[in-house]
């Protein structure tokens, strides 16, 4: 293969990845025109690449007529990647629990919520427990806020408004955006009895090899939160600093 062909092949892969990332943002599909607009490519180029992706079942036509959406083959690959993430982070979770004595969670941002992937139970008699596979909201959880803070403002705002609308919540967006800005500055997000009465949490966000947003968080009974807060913050920031090495 000539150098020119090699560069052309790399460019096609890069463009295909950009298209897949655009489709990841929606569950209902996008038209060729909308995809082309988002990735800044000619419609004909997008059509050629998506046709090749469709042959491999990486994209499929939306049954509701909404254009193209991610296909089943990507779900299979995501399942394999999820296992690797859990295996990769298990030691980090265990170390955090040993340092703090508290339960440590791993979650991934999927569409409109945070999906729990793994949990290491705390050492105290009174602990917080979540089920693997359980989906938690974005705007009232430490792990959800941590991930929202790492998104582009427009995308994060859309997710926040959609979640509030689904749950009949009427709030001003500015305080939430200010909170997310603070999360970006400090690296830590907080849930102070927001999602569940009597439970508070602190967490941080990181991206895996494919760019998917994950969060590691430590929930504690609120009666213990004040005493544990500084220790948990220190342990989480130390772990967050080592994450880039973990995914190098």
Buried (B, 14 or more C-beta within 10 A) or exposed (E): EEEEEEEEEEEBEEBBEBBBBBBBEBEEBBBBEBBBBBBEBEEEBBBBBBEEBBEEBBBBBBEEEBBBBBBEBBEEEBEEBBEEBBEBBEEBBEBBBEBBBBBBBBBBBBEEBBBBBBBBEBEBEEBBEBEEEEEBBBBBBBBBBBBBBBBEEEEBBEBBBEBBEEEEEEEEEEEBBEBBEBBEEEBBBBBEEBBBEEBBBBBBBBBBEEEBBBBBBBBBBBEBBEEBBEBBBEBBBEBBEEBEEEEE
